[in-house]
Amino acid sequence: MNNYPSDITRAQFKKIAPLLEAARKKTRPRTLDLHHVFNALLYVLKTGCQWRALPKDYPKWRSVHRYFQVWSIPRAGETSAVLDVVLKKIGRGASYRQWQKTQNLIRHR
């Protein structure tokens, strides 16, 4: 797997993994490595590429997008989504906010 500038290390990922894993009920064993899924998500946020344009080094775009949806919705009784908390924790909150602004502009055209 290629390393992209947006990727985080396994050591960095270990600090946020429990938050990401807890965002979804565990109904069956995971088949995807969440580290790869999260790095793919960071790639989209950093580059602004379309979901379908994710490099083949990452998991399938539909899988990454599905995790993005799960991580973007605040859980019951919480004001922030897991993705907001995690990105702030690793210092990537600014890229997420910029990406959100871009998406809002596209939707309102």
RACORNOR-V261469 format. One record per pair of residues at least 24 apart in sequence whose C-alpha atoms are under 8 Angstrom apart, sorted by the first residue. I is the first residue (numbers start at 1). J is the second residue. Records with the same first field share a line. If there is no record, write none. Layout:
I = J, J
//
This chain:
1 = 57
2 = 57
4 = 43
6 = 39, 42, 43, 46
7 = 39, 40, 42, 43
8 = 39
10 = 35
12 = 90
16 = 86, 89
19 = 82, 86
20 = 71, 82, 83, 86
23 = 70, 71, 75, 82
24 = 70
32 = 59
37 = 63, 64, 67
38 = 64
40 = 64
41 = 65, 68
45 = 95, 96, 99
46 = 95, 99
48 = 99
//
